[in-house]
């Protein structure tokens, strides 16, 4: 729970007039921000508001064009992450910086500022145990990182910062891949760190978490500070108004009409299995149906087969056993191209790697999956006007701001890349959508727009496979929820038949014997 004491007289860190621009984008515009000891300071804002840029400046990833940073009232220069770490500033990114083949102890040793030529394994192990016991982190120093759950890997990242003497901890979307009971455990850890005088900066899109654990909340809007509130002053309505200067509509038609179980199936998996080579998890005896007008939510902690299930739908992963039927046809051996041509749309978890060509302009990326639709003169030309018009219409339909269509896709933020991908994939009225973390990294307004788009698409008879680790999202949107653990389906429920904690426990391997096989 947030503390109730008043703030210290002077901030530990003070950012004054921080300005940073990229070609065509003013990311931070004269931002002032104070960070105090013994506080959890949440940073909110829609995509492109400048949160990540500001924190990367504080961590030395970027250099500000102008402005100053003060540590305990003294000006400091932070030109690299190494400079930040020397000033006891640490950051845990969304994508963890761990070497899977190394042990916990070896990963932490590589991060220590006083690493010797000969590894002092016993000393490092003792330090890990001391920190683990103090903050209930409880990690085996000799465990291979590749065998740790995501929540445990996050604990390793936190231990790395603590053993490198960080006093300012920046956590970027730390609950994104955690089950509910793991989120609760993380908040308890943050509470103990706060009691010991650490300053914690929490970047998150989850409003309920901000209101639960933050002492102070700063909202950024279009690169500027829209306001800073103490927890006791804040409410969801106030925060949304600061983020958008307007209220947001709720979701309409949460549930569709009763689904016709006799209708032809969009998807039918019959005892489907995959090999699971390398780091891929093998799917085991998967029975699953998706009906027209139905959203099937897939819950699971990262690395338990959700990604492989999505890849199997798309044709990137092949059945090693069993059958896959799409639209009533045996699609077990269909190519990716044939699956897409038959009406499957795909929203991946990482659009930069899986959905766009980074160096091509946004406009050309919007045409990538529908080149025949825009081709003219036997493929020797393109109807650019039609492409521009339909691209603008698609963005506007979801309430997305329209980016510069002629800028390279790589210049967009992660959230804006996701918005571009969603606008493109839903433009062609697909019959089946595989949506893998479709709202990951999106702000509140965009999240609502995407969720509403999925609901509206379902109402037209489209089947949707929704892969997400956000249980609130799954319970809100899904007609049925499937829980996966170690490549198997361990639970299948209607949302009203279960709850967050039962699903969360199944996600992490508890009470698996009660789930379905």
C-alpha positions, 0 to 999 in steps of 0.5 A: 500500500502507498505510504501516508507520510509527507514527502522529504524536503528535497528531491533525490533526483530532479530533472529540469527542462529536459527536451529531446527531439527526433526527426519530426518528433518532439518527444520531451518538451521542457519536462520537470520531474522530481523523484523522492526517496522512499516513494513509488513514483508512477509515470503514465501517459498515452503512446508517444507521450515521452515516458520511455524517452524520458526514462532512457535519458535518465538511464543514459540511453539517450542524451537530452538536447537541453535541460539538466539533471540534479542528484541531491541538488548537484548537477550530474552528466549522464551520457551512458548507462554506465554513468547512470549505474555509477550514480546508483540509477538502475533500470529493468526493461520490459525485455530482460537482459539475461543470458539464458545459458548462464546461472542466476549467479553468473548473470548477476556477477556480469553486472557487478561494478567490481567484477574480478578476473576470478569469479568469487562464486561463494561471495556472490551466492552469499550476497544473493541469499542475503538480498533474497531473504531481506526482500522475499525474492528467494532465487536459487543462485545456481539455477539456469535462467532458461529454466526460470519462470518470467516472474523469477527472471524479473526477480533476478533483474531486481537483485542485479540492481540491488547488488550493484548498489542502485538506489533509484529503480526504474521498472518498465511495465513490470507486471506485463507478464505476471499472474495476479498472485505474482503481481501482489508479490511484486508490490510487496517487494516494492513496499519493502524497498520503499521502506528501506529508502529506495526511489522507485519509478514505475512505468505502467499502463494499468490504472488499477496498479497505479492507484494501488501501489504508487505514492505519486503519479505524474502524467505526460501528454504530448511530451509535456507534464500534464500534472502530478498527483499524490495518491490520495488526490488521484482517481481513474477519472482524474488521471484519464482526463490528464492523459487525454483532456477528455473522457473515454467511452466504455466498451459496448456489447461486452458479450455477444448473443448465445453462440451457435455451437452447431455452426461450422467451426472457424478452427478445430484442433484435433490432438495437435502436437508440435516438436518444441525444438530449441527454446520452443515449447512443444504443444501436447494433445491440444483439442480446441475449437473456435466458432464464428462470433466467438473470442477464445482467450488464451491465458498463460505465463510467457513460455508455456505454449501460447506463442507456439499455438499462435504460430501453429495457427499462422503456419509458422509451426507445423503439426508433428501430430494431430490435425488442424482444420480452418474454415472446415478444411484440413489445413494441417499442411497449408502454407502461411500464404494460403492461410492468410489468403483464406482470411486469417489476420495476425496481430503479433506481440512484437510488430517490429520483428514480425509485422513490419519492414522497419526501413520502409515508410508507414504507407508501404507497410500498410500495403504489405499484406494486400499488394494485389488490392492496390496493384495496377497495370499488372503489378507495375504500379500502385494506386497510391491515392486509394492506399492513402485514403484507406490507410487514413480511414483505417486509423480513424476508425479506431480513433488512432492518431495518423502518423507521418505516412512517409516516415520509416516504420522504425521511427514509430514508438512501440505502441504506434507500431502496434496501432499501425499493425492493428489498423492494417490487419483489421482493414480487410474484414478477416474471418479469423484473427489471431491476436497475440498481446494486441494491447501490449504497450498501448495507452488507455485510449488505444486499448479501449479502441482495440478491444472495441474493434475486436468486439465489433469484429466478433459481432460480424461473425469473425472468430478470434483467438486472443492471447494475452497475459492481462487477465482483466482483458481476457475476462472482459473480452472472452467467451471462453478462457483457455489456460496453458501450462507447459504446452498443455491446456490445463483449464477451460472456462467461461469467465463467469465460471472462474476467477483471476486467482484460480486462473493465475494459479493454473498459469503458474502450475498450481492445482494443475491436476484440477485442469483439463487435459 
